[in-house]
């Protein structure tokens, strides 16, 4: 369990942060940038959860917890002994939830504009931030090894948020569809 007696440490005042292994790196290096983006996704999901209850809220709570696991995974260089890694089981759970939700939706006939309901708008925002986090992770993976299930998790999670946004738009009935050239 984590115990934080003091929130500020002053150790980051010079623009560096610590990884799990104690190594000091620039706060703008690819690894802290990646786990920082993951943290931002988590915050946006927290905003979406203000508008959810029951099963949907439970799914999002699991995802938020997984995102902390993912942050810890990214904060631990791949060649170090893993303290916590995202697993294939976490990816499989997301896939099962996506499949179950998607089975209730009509097939898409157009791209969807973010919006519809307030919760769907938040979920679409979370999805786009997740895609940015995924890009940061792929940039990191060009230079350093990244846990493959962590990469898969982020990819599936953004798909999950997309399908969940449709579900929260009255199972897609209130999706806002893109009309190509509508204002040309």
HUMOGI-V514703 format. One record per pair of residues at least 24 apart in sequence whose C-alpha atoms are under 8 Angstrom apart, sorted by the first residue. I is the first residue (numbers start at 1). GAP is how many residues later the second one is. D is the distance in Angstrom with one decimal. If there is no record, write none. Layout:
I&GAP&D, I&GAP&D
This chain:
19&56&5.2, 19&57&6.2, 19&58&7.9, 20&52&7.5, 20&55&5.7, 20&56&5.2, 21&55&6.5, 21&56&7.9, 21&59&7.4, 30&106&7.0, 30&107&7.9, 30&109&7.1, 30&110&5.3, 31&43&6.6, 31&44&6.8, 31&106&7.8, 31&109&6.2, 32&42&7.9, 32&43&7.0, 33&103&6.8, 34&40&7.3, 34&99&6.0, 34&100&7.8, 34&102&4.9, 34&103&5.4, 34&106&7.3, 35&35&7.7, 35&36&5.0, 35&37&8.0, 35&39&5.9, 35&40&6.8, 35&98&7.8, 36&35&7.9, 37&92&7.3, 37&93&7.6, 37&95&7.1, 37&96&4.8, 37&99&7.4, 38&29&6.6, 38&32&7.6, 38&33&6.5, 38&92&7.0, 38&95&5.6, 39&28&7.3, 39&29&7.6, 39&32&7.2, 40&89&7.2, 41&85&5.5, 41&86&7.8, 41&88&5.6, 41&89&5.6, 41&92&7.7, 42&25&6.5, 42&84&7.9, 44&78&6.9, 44&79&7.8, 44&81&7.2, 44&82&5.3, 45&77&7.3, 45&78&6.8, 45&81&5.9, 47&75&6.8, 48&71&5.4, 48&72&7.9, 48&74&5.1, 48&75&6.1, 49&70&7.9, 51&67&7.7, 51&68&5.7, 52&67&7.4, 63&94&7.9, 66&24&7.7, 70&80&6.4, 73&74&7.6, 73&77&7.6, 74&72&7.3, 77&67&7.9, 77&68&7.6, 77&69&7.7, 78&66&7.7, 78&67&5.7, 78&68&6.0, 78&69&6.6, 79&66&7.8, 85&62&7.4, 85&65&7.5, 86&61&7.6, 86&63&6.0, 86&64&5.3, 86&67&7.7, 87&62&5.6, 87&63&7.3, 88&61&5.5, 90&63&7.2, 91&58&6.9, 91&61&6.7, 91&62&5.1, 91&65&7.0, 94&59&7.8, 94&62&6.6, 94&63&6.8, 94&66&6.8, 95&61&6.9, 95&65&7.8, 97&63&7.5, 98&61&7.5, 98&62&5.4, 98&65&6.6, 98&66&7.9, 101&62&6.8, 101&63&7.1, 101&66&7.0, 102&61&6.4, 104&67&7.0, 105&61&7.8, 105&62&7.2, 105&66&5.6, 105&67&6.3, 106&65&7.9, 106&66&7.0, 110&67&6.0, 110&68&6.2, 110&69&7.7, 111&66&6.0, 111&67&5.4, 112&63&6.5, 112&64&5.6, 112&65&4.6, 112&66&5.6, 113&62&7.5, 113&63&5.3, 113&64&5.7, 113&65&5.8, 114&62&7.1, 115&60&7.2, 115&61&6.6, 116&53&6.0, 116&58&5.6, 116&59&5.5, 116&60&5.9, 117&51&7.3, 117&52&6.0, 117&57&7.7, 119&46&7.3, 119&49&6.9, 120&44&7.8, 120&45&4.4, 120&46&7.0, 120&48&5.9, 120&49&6.3, 121&44&7.4, 123&38&5.8, 123&39&7.1, 123&41&7.5, 123&42&5.5, 124&37&6.9, 124&38&6.4, 124&41&6.5, 126&32&7.8, 126&35&7.2, 127&30&7.9, 127&31&4.8, 127&32&7.5, 127&34&5.6, 127&35&6.4, 128&30&7.5, 130&24&6.8, 130&27&7.5, 130&28&5.7, 131&24&7.4, 131&27&6.5
